[in-house]
Amino acid sequence: MKVFAERLTELRRQYKYTQRQMADILGISQPSYIRYENDTSEPTQENLVKLADTFDVTVDYLLGRSDI
């Protein structure tokens, strides 16, 4: 899931969200969110969809299955 962690970090910075704001959007703790970006934890399916919706991308893009 290294591609996921890289894309998530890139999108968060592009949209100028803090890690705290992202955690709040997902309804999780900040350390839990940081683990997504550090590639030490994977989001639930529900949170994966929330992330895709937040950044207006597909789940496939976040997972590295597509480049658009």
C-alpha positions in Angstrom: 0.0 0.0 0.0 3.0 2.3 -0.4 1.3 4.0 -3.4 -1.7 4.7 -1.2 0.4 6.3 1.5 2.2 8.5 -1.1 -0.9 9.5 -2.9 -2.8 10.3 0.3 0.1 12.5 1.6 0.3 14.3 -1.8 -3.4 14.9 -2.0 -3.6 16.2 1.6 -0.8 18.7 1.0 -2.3 19.7 -2.4 -5.6 20.5 -0.6 -3.8 22.1 2.3 -5.4 19.9 5.0 -3.5 19.2 8.2 -3.3 15.6 9.5 -5.6 16.7 12.3 -8.2 18.0 9.8 -8.1 14.7 7.9 -8.5 12.7 11.1 -11.6 14.9 12.0 -13.0 14.3 8.5 -12.7 10.6 8.9 -13.8 10.5 12.6 -10.6 8.9 13.7 -7.7 9.9 15.9 -4.8 11.8 14.5 -2.3 9.0 15.3 -4.6 6.6 13.4 -4.5 8.9 10.4 -0.8 9.3 10.6 -0.4 5.6 10.3 -2.2 5.7 6.9 0.5 8.2 5.7 3.3 6.2 7.2 2.0 3.0 5.5 1.7 1.1 8.8 -2.1 0.9 8.7 -4.9 0.6 6.1 -8.2 2.5 6.2 -11.5 0.7 6.5 -13.6 0.5 3.3 -15.8 3.3 4.7 -12.8 5.6 5.3 -11.3 4.8 1.9 -14.5 6.0 0.3 -14.5 9.1 2.5 -11.0 9.9 1.4 -11.8 9.4 -2.3 -14.8 11.7 -1.9 -12.9 14.3 0.0 -10.2 14.6 -2.7 -12.6 14.0 -5.7 -10.6 11.0 -6.9 -11.5 7.3 -7.3 -10.7 4.6 -4.8 -8.7 2.9 -7.6 -6.6 6.1 -7.9 -5.9 6.1 -4.1 -4.9 2.4 -4.2 -2.6 2.8 -7.2 -4.8 0.8 -9.6 -5.3 3.8 -12.0 -3.5 7.0 -12.7 -6.6 9.2 -13.1 
